[in-house]
């Protein structure tokens, strides 16, 4: 099992995720929260439902995650002007600052995590992972 590529990819992703969580803890965020916050800032306003669909997060979990970000003052819910059942999620000014700070941390995390590889190896790894991901995505129904 230790030499199977999917297993190695999984373990490597888990190690990277754990490092990201440890580093992001300095600003009170997790990697998952950072992903949500980044998507909100880049595509706002988004409905809570649309955000969950984009990230493949079920409704109940999405409510909990948005509640947490809202409790930290990073996002706010607004009633959708055309659908009273829906909420639009928007980043606050503090949320935008947290996203920028988080991205700086994640840049450092990436450098630290990939440190054992040369510049060329890092580039190759990125190219190979993109080819795997895109090839898999094309075969998805």
ROZAFI-347282 format. One line per 3 residues: number of its first residue (from 1); their letters; for each residue x, y, z of C-alpha. Coordinates in nm, 3 decimals. Last residue first. Layout:
% residues N
NUM	A	X,Y,Z | ...;
***
This chain:
% residues 141
141	XXX	-2.001,1.219,-1.588 | -1.637,1.249,-1.477 | -1.384,1.154,-1.746;
138	XXX	-1.282,1.513,-1.819 | -1.231,1.578,-1.445 | -0.994,1.283,-1.418;
135	XXX	-0.777,1.410,-1.700 | -0.783,1.761,-1.554 | -0.677,1.637,-1.212;
132	XXX	-0.404,1.408,-1.340 | -0.271,1.672,-1.579 | -0.277,1.935,-1.304;
129	XXX	-0.090,1.702,-1.068 | 0.173,1.638,-1.334 | 0.226,2.007,-1.411;
126	XXX	0.246,2.102,-1.042 | 0.494,1.822,-0.973 | 0.705,1.923,-1.271;
123	XXX	0.720,2.284,-1.153 | 0.817,2.176,-0.805 | 1.080,1.942,-0.949;
120	XXX	1.226,2.229,-1.154 | 1.249,2.452,-0.847 | 1.416,2.174,-0.651;
117	XXX	1.211,1.970,-0.406 | 1.270,1.926,-0.030 | 1.129,2.277,0.030;
114	XXX	0.784,2.189,-0.107 | 0.613,2.208,0.232 | 0.798,2.517,0.346;
111	XXX	0.732,2.706,0.020 | 0.368,2.598,0.021 | 0.322,2.700,0.384;
108	XXX	0.480,3.041,0.312 | 0.231,3.100,0.030 | -0.042,2.969,0.261;
105	XXX	0.052,3.226,0.525 | 0.042,3.508,0.270 | -0.294,3.375,0.151;
102	XXX	-0.424,3.378,0.507 | -0.325,3.742,0.559 | -0.508,3.841,0.239;
99	XXX	-0.816,3.637,0.337 | -0.809,3.784,0.689 | -0.800,4.137,0.545;
96	XXX	-1.096,4.058,0.320 | -1.284,3.908,0.614 | -1.216,4.218,0.826;
93	XXX	-1.368,4.432,0.551 | -1.666,4.197,0.562 | -1.707,3.916,0.312;
90	XXX	-2.045,3.856,0.152 | -2.288,3.565,0.171 | -2.623,3.605,0.000;
87	XXX	-2.909,3.435,0.179 | -3.200,3.254,0.022 | -3.562,3.201,0.127;
84	XXX	-3.661,3.559,0.040 | -3.553,3.508,-0.319 | -3.521,3.823,-0.533;
81	XXX	-3.330,4.058,-0.301 | -3.138,3.774,-0.134 | -3.130,3.844,0.238;
78	XXX	-2.782,3.929,0.357 | -2.548,3.706,0.550 | -2.220,3.846,0.673;
75	XXX	-1.863,3.730,0.655 | -1.542,3.772,0.855 | -1.688,3.888,1.188;
72	XXX	-1.566,3.580,1.373 | -1.927,3.477,1.439 | -1.995,3.512,1.066;
69	XXX	-1.711,3.272,0.989 | -1.851,3.024,1.241 | -2.209,3.059,1.119;
66	XXX	-2.083,3.015,0.762 | -1.920,2.684,0.859 | -2.228,2.561,1.051;
63	XXX	-2.464,2.653,0.767 | -2.232,2.480,0.517 | -2.228,2.165,0.729;
60	XXX	-2.608,2.149,0.725 | -2.630,2.218,0.353 | -2.376,1.960,0.237;
57	XXX	-2.035,2.074,0.115 | -1.942,2.013,-0.250 | -1.741,2.339,-0.264;
54	XXX	-1.940,2.486,-0.553 | -2.264,2.335,-0.422 | -2.209,2.476,-0.073;
51	XXX	-2.131,2.821,-0.212 | -2.437,2.808,-0.434 | -2.659,2.720,-0.136;
48	XXX	-2.515,3.001,0.076 | -2.580,3.234,-0.211 | -2.281,3.413,-0.348;
45	XXX	-2.198,3.782,-0.339 | -1.925,3.757,-0.390 | -1.706,3.558,-0.625;
42	XXX	-1.346,3.626,-0.520 | -1.421,3.723,-0.161 | -1.659,3.429,-0.108;
39	XXX	-1.418,3.183,-0.271 | -1.132,3.303,-0.052 | -1.343,3.280,0.264;
36	XXX	-1.448,2.924,0.184 | -1.093,2.812,0.111 | -0.965,2.984,0.426;
33	XXX	-1.235,2.816,0.632 | -1.122,2.479,0.499 | -0.756,2.557,0.566;
30	XXX	-0.843,2.653,0.922 | -0.861,3.004,1.064 | -0.775,3.182,1.389;
27	XXX	-0.499,3.404,1.253 | -0.208,3.203,1.401 | -0.418,2.888,1.345;
24	XXX	-0.337,2.936,0.976 | 0.008,2.781,1.029 | -0.117,2.471,1.207;
21	XXX	-0.404,2.427,0.961 | -0.170,2.463,0.663 | 0.068,2.205,0.810;
18	XXX	-0.220,1.963,0.863 | -0.342,2.016,0.507 | 0.006,1.955,0.364;
15	XXX	0.037,1.631,0.562 | -0.309,1.522,0.450 | -0.229,1.600,0.086;
12	XXX	0.091,1.395,0.111 | -0.094,1.104,0.268 | -0.362,1.113,-0.002;
9	XXX	-0.115,1.146,-0.288 | 0.091,0.858,-0.147 | -0.220,0.640,-0.119;
6	XXX	-0.325,0.726,-0.475 | 0.030,0.648,-0.597 | 0.056,0.302,-0.442;
3	XXX	0.394,0.251,-0.278 | 0.282,0.243,0.086 | 0.000,0.000,0.000;
***
